[in-house]
Amino acid sequence: DIFKFINNTFPYGEFYIVGGATRDFLLKKQDIHDIDIATSLTSAEIKEYLKDANYRFENLGIVNYSLYKYHITFATMRKENDYLDFRHPSKIEFITSPLIDSYRRDFTINAMAYNDEVGLVDPFNGVEDIKYHKIQCVGKPEDRFAEDALRILRAVRFASQLNFVLEPNTSYVLHKMYRNLESISAERINSEFCKIAASSDFCVQMVLYSDVLSLFIPEIKDMFDFPQNNPYHIYDVWGHTIHAVEAYFCDCEEDLNPIDLITSLAVFFHDIGKPHCYQDGEDGIRHFKGHGRVGADMTDGIMKRLRFDNDTREKVVQLVYYHDATFEVGEKYVKRWLNKIGEEQFRRLLNVRRADIKAQAYIEQDSRLQKIDNIENILEEVLQKDECFSLKDLAINGKDLIEIGYKPGKEIGNTLNCLLQLVIEGAYPNEKSELLKYVKMTKEKNGCS
């Protein structure tokens, strides 16, 4: 489809599909939508034939174009030299050779190019590295990481996403040069970290590259080798967190559910407050009272520093705050949670709690996991029966209260919230006539109680 479009659109020039699209095609991945195309044409020449295309970085010869389900990025083939700030080349030379263009790319698996006439151009044996599940730099890793320090984190990200391993020398140099990431903006760090956190091999990267992660999240250093000294735990805080992340991802795989970034981040951060709020009892048992609140405050600060969007940050912080709350089995308890945080967040909270339990000692583990399953079953029943757990589900509203004599204002909100709690607790049915009867009966006593 892509080359048919190219051949019908451009009367001259060379075009090669490069980078991730070529790699993912060889990995037999489905639904490839982002297509990078290296071309001998300049951006001005591309725009001449694609009137509705958009410039991205005109000085780099990059043009964006949408075609059906594809997002296409055209880039004039180029050679780059003299990287002075661990990101930007100070000298760019446009060329017409896909071979030379490939020298500026980061890893061998991303340095392949495909043309429907020439076939596959693979100057650095990227096909072989794909075969052996290996991440290896193009040329010397020292040079590639010096050109753009973000490649250090990208190497970890590709290993995590593809379930690959870094080639030994690439990994060795990465551990030597990872501090160059200090020159990279929080926004760019955030983008790569989120991709790692939403990848199935996240827990492996936590083990192998904790030094890299702790560079931009130094708070996790306190978790390393921090003993819990508690019969419910068999790992230190960092080890427990790694196993919890692994448990969450295993659950996703077993249930064929996609990995949820918010849940993954919540599992990653859930015990970050423990080293900062512990008490050792006389019996030698260590307790972490209030670590959910402390961890939530720390997580909030970390995610602000890393420029997370407000919605993601607030939801992750909420899950960290509540992850160690008391969970009771019963319809009214489930409805309380639904009222407090909503269905989506409650499901996430149960997943965080399940992962947390699976990463603990085996003491009563089965019964504690069964409790989570029972709560989840009740949740499904509540949702299936369309039970009332929010004001929008309540059988009466503010207009109904005004009709029986209430004045618009705070009193109406308080009364509706009181009625909602009565319905949630099962004290009154969610029926308009019954609720109005109760309100009329208690109105003379200054609202419901």
KOLDO-270706 format. One line per 3 residues: their letters; for each residue x negated, y negated, z of C-alpha. Coordinates in Angstrom, 2 decimals. Example, Ala and Ser with C-alpha at 12.3 -4.5 7.8 and 13.67 -1.06 7.14 Angstrom:
REM residues 2
AS) -12.30 4.50 7.80  -13.67 1.06 7.14
REM end
This chain:
REM residues 449
DIF) 0.00 0.00 0.00  -2.74 -2.45 0.97  -4.90 -1.96 -2.12
KFI) -1.86 -1.97 -4.38  -0.97 -5.36 -2.93  -4.56 -6.59 -3.34
NNT) -4.85 -5.40 -6.92  -1.53 -7.04 -7.83  -2.40 -10.32 -6.08
FPY) -6.05 -11.07 -6.78  -7.46 -11.02 -10.34  -11.06 -10.75 -9.13
GEF) -13.21 -10.13 -6.04  -14.23 -7.22 -3.84  -12.11 -6.07 -0.87
YIV) -12.90 -3.56 1.87  -10.80 -2.45 4.83  -13.13 -2.67 7.80
GGA) -13.30 -2.34 11.57  -10.57 -0.81 13.68  -8.22 0.09 10.84
TRD) -10.86 2.26 9.15  -11.84 3.82 12.48  -8.24 4.54 13.49
FLL) -7.45 6.03 10.08  -10.34 8.47 10.51  -9.05 9.23 14.02
KKQ) -5.71 10.12 12.35  -3.84 7.50 14.37  -0.32 6.59 13.33
DIH) 1.24 3.15 13.03  -1.83 1.12 12.13  -0.57 -2.44 11.81
DID) -3.63 -4.70 12.17  -5.78 -4.63 9.04  -9.13 -6.42 8.76
IAT) -10.32 -6.94 5.21  -13.84 -8.05 4.29  -13.92 -9.77 0.92
SLT) -16.30 -11.53 -1.45  -13.72 -14.32 -1.87  -13.86 -17.53 0.13
SAE) -10.95 -18.61 2.30  -10.07 -21.30 -0.25  -9.88 -18.69 -3.02
IKE) -7.68 -16.46 -0.88  -5.34 -19.36 -0.13  -5.12 -20.10 -3.83
YLK) -3.34 -16.76 -4.38  -1.62 -16.51 -0.98  0.17 -19.82 -0.66
DAN) 1.87 -18.93 2.66  -1.30 -17.63 4.36  -2.72 -19.36 7.43
YRF) -6.26 -20.40 8.16  -7.63 -19.06 11.42  -11.26 -20.15 11.48
ENL) -11.92 -21.93 8.20  -15.64 -22.28 8.90  -15.88 -18.47 9.19
GIV) -13.83 -17.87 6.05  -10.96 -16.22 7.94  -7.35 -16.22 6.72
NYS) -4.31 -14.53 8.30  -1.44 -13.05 6.30  1.63 -10.95 7.11
LYK) 2.75 -8.21 4.73  5.65 -5.94 5.66  4.60 -4.24 8.91
YHI) 0.96 -5.28 8.52  -0.90 -8.20 10.04  -3.81 -8.75 7.66
TFA) -6.95 -10.75 8.42  -9.09 -11.62 5.41  -12.69 -12.55 6.23
TMR) -15.35 -13.55 3.75  -18.31 -11.18 4.07  -21.07 -12.93 5.95
KEN) -24.41 -12.68 7.69  -24.85 -14.21 11.15  -28.03 -15.37 12.90
DYL) -29.31 -17.11 16.04  -26.73 -16.50 18.75  -27.47 -19.13 21.37
DFR) -24.60 -18.84 23.88  -23.91 -15.08 24.03  -21.04 -15.59 21.60
HPS) -21.36 -17.99 18.66  -23.85 -17.68 15.79  -25.57 -20.96 14.97
KIE) -26.14 -19.91 11.37  -23.67 -18.27 8.97  -24.33 -17.26 5.39
FIT) -21.53 -16.01 3.15  -22.47 -12.94 1.12  -20.93 -10.37 -1.23
SPL) -22.40 -7.18 0.22  -20.28 -4.96 2.51  -23.50 -3.23 3.61
IDS) -25.08 -6.44 4.88  -21.75 -7.56 6.39  -21.66 -4.38 8.47
YRR) -24.91 -5.33 10.23  -23.14 -8.04 12.24  -20.61 -5.62 13.74
DFT) -20.76 -4.29 17.28  -20.50 -0.48 17.22  -21.07 2.17 14.57
INA) -17.44 3.30 14.70  -16.39 -0.27 13.85  -19.01 -0.81 11.13
MAY) -17.42 1.35 8.43  -15.74 -0.09 5.35  -13.37 1.45 2.83
NDE) -12.60 0.53 -0.75  -10.24 2.55 -2.93  -12.84 2.67 -5.73
VGL) -16.13 2.88 -3.81  -14.76 5.03 -0.99  -16.18 4.95 2.54
VDP) -19.22 2.79 3.30  -20.80 4.16 6.49  -24.38 2.90 6.87
FNG) -24.69 3.73 10.60  -23.13 7.21 10.75  -19.90 6.04 12.36
VED) -18.13 9.18 11.13  -20.58 11.33 13.07  -20.10 9.25 16.22
IKY) -16.34 9.65 15.88  -16.85 13.41 15.54  -18.84 13.52 18.79
HKI) -16.68 10.93 20.59  -19.56 8.52 21.04  -19.81 4.73 21.41
QCV) -23.11 3.49 19.98  -24.27 0.01 19.03  -25.22 -0.98 15.51
GKP) -28.98 -1.22 15.74  -30.45 -2.14 19.13  -27.90 -2.54 21.93
EDR) -30.06 -5.34 23.39  -29.49 -7.34 20.20  -25.78 -6.66 19.95
FAE) -25.07 -7.50 23.61  -27.19 -10.66 23.35  -25.19 -11.83 20.33
DAL) -21.86 -11.60 22.17  -21.86 -10.61 25.83  -18.19 -9.63 25.63
RIL) -19.35 -6.57 23.66  -20.49 -5.17 27.02  -16.89 -5.04 28.18
RAV) -15.66 -4.03 24.72  -17.90 -0.96 24.88  -16.20 0.07 28.12
RFA) -12.81 -0.70 26.61  -13.35 1.44 23.51  -14.63 4.30 25.65
SQL) -11.51 4.02 27.81  -9.03 3.68 24.95  -10.51 6.42 22.77
NFV) -11.65 8.80 25.54  -15.19 8.44 24.19  -18.48 8.14 26.08
LEP) -21.23 5.59 25.65  -24.39 6.85 23.99  -27.06 7.08 26.77
NTS) -29.26 4.19 25.61  -26.22 1.97 24.98  -25.01 2.73 28.50
YVL) -28.47 2.11 29.98  -28.80 -1.28 28.31  -25.23 -2.17 29.28
HKM) -26.07 -1.65 32.96  -29.17 -3.85 32.51  -27.38 -6.69 30.71
YRN) -23.88 -6.72 32.17  -24.52 -9.97 34.08  -24.46 -11.77 30.72
LES) -20.68 -11.50 31.07  -20.91 -14.44 33.48  -21.13 -16.68 30.40
ISA) -17.79 -15.40 29.03  -14.52 -17.22 29.69  -11.95 -15.76 32.06
ERI) -9.42 -15.53 29.22  -11.67 -13.28 27.12  -12.53 -11.15 30.15
NSE) -8.82 -10.83 30.94  -7.97 -9.60 27.45  -10.51 -6.77 27.56
FCK) -9.82 -5.85 31.19  -6.08 -5.49 30.51  -6.81 -3.14 27.61
IAA) -9.05 -1.05 29.88  -6.47 -1.01 32.68  -3.79 0.19 30.25
SSD) -6.01 2.96 28.83  -5.76 6.60 29.79  -9.44 6.81 30.80
FCV) -9.35 3.84 33.18  -10.30 5.88 36.25  -13.40 7.24 34.48
QMV) -14.59 3.72 33.71  -14.00 2.77 37.37  -16.50 5.48 38.28
LYS) -19.07 4.81 35.56  -18.91 1.02 35.38  -17.92 -0.23 38.82
DVL) -20.86 -2.66 38.63  -19.37 -4.24 35.49  -15.88 -4.49 37.00
SLF) -17.23 -5.95 40.24  -18.96 -8.74 38.33  -15.64 -10.46 37.60
IPE) -13.72 -8.87 40.51  -16.38 -9.02 43.26  -13.70 -8.32 45.88
IKD) -13.78 -4.60 45.02  -17.36 -4.31 46.32  -15.99 -4.23 49.87
MFD) -14.05 -1.11 48.92  -17.16 0.82 47.88  -18.13 3.40 50.52
FPQ) -15.68 1.90 53.02  -14.55 4.84 55.23  -10.90 5.17 56.17
NNP) -11.37 7.48 59.18  -7.74 8.51 59.04  -6.25 12.03 58.88
YHI) -4.11 10.97 55.93  -7.19 10.11 53.86  -10.05 12.18 52.47
YDV) -11.75 9.46 50.41  -13.23 6.06 51.09  -11.12 3.11 49.91
WGH) -12.67 2.92 46.43  -12.58 6.69 45.96  -8.93 6.73 47.01
TIH) -8.16 3.95 44.51  -9.86 5.86 41.69  -7.85 8.99 42.49
AVE) -4.63 6.97 42.73  -5.22 5.47 39.27  -5.94 8.97 37.96
AYF) -2.71 10.27 39.55  -0.64 7.51 37.95  -2.07 8.18 34.50
CDC) -1.59 11.93 34.89  2.07 11.33 35.79  2.50 9.20 32.66
EED) 0.98 11.92 30.51  3.03 14.67 32.14  6.30 12.76 31.77
LNP) 5.37 11.46 28.31  5.81 7.88 29.54  3.77 4.98 28.18
IDL) 1.25 3.43 30.55  2.66 0.29 32.16  0.03 -2.42 32.65
ITS) 1.77 -3.95 35.68  1.94 -0.58 37.47  -1.64 0.26 36.56
LAV) -2.91 -3.06 37.93  -0.83 -2.63 41.09  -2.37 0.81 41.72
FFH) -5.83 -0.65 41.06  -5.31 -3.49 43.58  -3.02 -1.79 46.11
DIG) -5.63 -1.19 48.85  -7.97 -4.10 48.14  -6.99 -5.66 51.46
KPH) -7.96 -2.67 53.62  -11.59 -3.64 54.35  -10.31 -7.00 55.62
CYQ) -7.67 -5.84 58.11  -8.59 -2.66 59.93  -8.49 -1.65 63.58
DGE) -10.31 1.33 65.07  -8.30 3.07 67.78  -9.79 4.57 70.91
DGI) -9.29 7.98 69.33  -11.53 6.99 66.42  -8.63 6.76 63.94
RHF) -8.75 3.70 61.71  -5.53 1.77 61.02  -4.83 -0.85 58.35
KGH) -1.79 -2.70 59.63  -0.69 -5.48 57.29  -3.07 -4.53 54.48
GRV) -0.25 -4.87 51.93  0.20 -8.55 52.75  -3.56 -9.21 52.83
GAD) -4.04 -7.29 49.58  -1.21 -9.20 47.92  -2.81 -12.54 48.81
MTD) -6.18 -11.35 47.51  -4.62 -9.98 44.31  -2.82 -13.27 43.74
GIM) -6.11 -15.17 43.94  -7.95 -12.72 41.70  -5.28 -12.76 39.01
KRL) -5.10 -16.55 39.04  -8.87 -16.69 38.62  -8.67 -14.27 35.68
RFD) -5.94 -16.38 34.05  -3.16 -13.79 34.13  0.25 -15.05 33.05
NDT) 2.58 -15.87 35.93  5.09 -13.10 35.26  2.48 -10.31 35.29
REK) 0.71 -11.77 38.30  3.86 -12.19 40.39  5.07 -8.66 39.67
VVQ) 1.71 -7.05 40.46  1.40 -9.06 43.68  4.90 -8.01 44.73
LVY) 4.09 -4.34 44.21  0.87 -4.62 46.20  2.77 -6.36 48.99
YHD) 5.45 -3.66 49.25  3.43 -0.54 48.35  3.07 0.56 51.98
ATF) 6.59 -0.36 53.07  8.86 2.18 54.76  10.96 4.08 52.26
EVG) 14.19 5.62 53.56  16.38 8.12 51.74  19.95 6.95 51.32
EKY) 22.19 5.04 48.96  22.30 1.86 51.02  18.49 1.77 51.25
VKR) 18.13 2.17 47.51  20.65 -0.61 46.92  18.75 -2.86 49.32
WLN) 15.60 -2.38 47.24  17.50 -2.97 44.01  18.90 -6.18 45.43
KIG) 15.47 -7.29 46.60  13.26 -6.55 43.58  15.47 -5.18 40.78
EEQ) 15.55 -1.83 38.99  12.38 -2.18 36.89  10.22 -3.26 39.81
FRR) 11.70 -0.61 42.11  10.84 2.11 39.60  7.31 0.71 39.42
LLN) 7.09 0.62 43.21  8.05 4.29 43.44  5.38 5.14 40.87
VRR) 2.76 3.18 42.82  3.79 4.93 46.02  3.71 8.36 44.37
ADI) 0.19 7.73 43.02  -0.90 6.49 46.44  0.35 9.66 48.16
KAQ) -1.26 11.95 45.58  -4.64 10.35 46.29  -4.38 10.98 50.04
AYI) -5.02 14.06 52.19  -2.76 17.07 51.78  -1.12 16.59 55.22
EQD) 2.63 16.67 54.57  1.91 15.55 51.02  4.58 17.76 49.46
SRL) 7.29 16.50 51.79  6.28 12.87 51.23  6.35 13.33 47.47
QKI) 9.70 15.09 47.73  11.00 12.06 49.60  10.02 9.82 46.67
DNI) 11.75 12.24 44.28  14.90 12.17 46.43  14.92 8.38 46.41
ENI) 14.51 8.42 42.64  17.45 10.83 42.30  19.63 8.53 44.41
LEE) 18.52 5.61 42.25  19.77 7.41 39.16  23.09 8.14 40.86
VLQ) 23.53 4.53 41.95  22.84 3.27 38.44  25.05 5.92 36.85
KDE) 27.97 5.05 39.13  27.41 1.36 38.38  27.20 0.57 42.09
CFS) 27.10 -3.01 43.31  23.69 -4.23 44.47  23.54 -7.82 43.19
LKD) 25.77 -10.91 43.21  26.61 -10.46 39.55  28.10 -7.05 40.41
LAI) 30.22 -8.40 43.29  33.99 -8.20 42.71  34.51 -11.82 43.74
NGK) 32.65 -15.02 42.90  32.44 -18.64 43.89  35.54 -19.58 41.93
DLI) 37.57 -17.06 43.93  36.37 -18.61 47.19  37.19 -22.15 46.01
EIG) 40.73 -21.01 45.23  41.26 -19.98 48.86  39.93 -23.22 50.30
YKP) 36.12 -23.13 50.24  34.34 -26.31 49.16  31.57 -26.07 46.55
GKE) 28.18 -25.94 48.18  25.88 -23.89 50.38  28.73 -22.23 52.29
IGN) 29.88 -20.37 49.18  26.40 -18.97 48.53  26.02 -17.84 52.12
TLN) 29.44 -16.19 52.11  28.82 -14.33 48.86  25.48 -13.07 50.15
CLL) 27.15 -11.88 53.36  29.77 -10.02 51.34  27.09 -8.47 49.15
QLV) 25.28 -7.12 52.20  28.53 -5.65 53.54  29.10 -3.89 50.22
IEG) 25.53 -2.64 50.04  25.76 -1.28 53.60  29.02 0.48 52.72
AYP) 31.02 -1.47 55.32  33.44 -2.73 52.67  34.36 -1.48 49.19
NEK) 33.51 -3.67 46.23  37.16 -4.50 45.57  38.40 -8.04 45.11
SEL) 41.50 -7.67 47.27  39.58 -6.12 50.17  36.81 -8.70 50.05
LKY) 39.25 -11.61 49.88  41.17 -10.13 52.82  37.94 -10.00 54.84
VKM) 36.97 -13.58 53.88  40.40 -14.96 54.83  40.24 -13.05 58.09
TKE) 36.85 -14.46 59.05  37.11 -17.95 57.52  38.29 -19.44 60.79
KNG) 35.18 -18.01 62.45  32.84 -20.03 60.18  32.17 -17.45 57.50
CS) 31.48 -13.74 57.53  29.11 -12.07 59.98
REM end
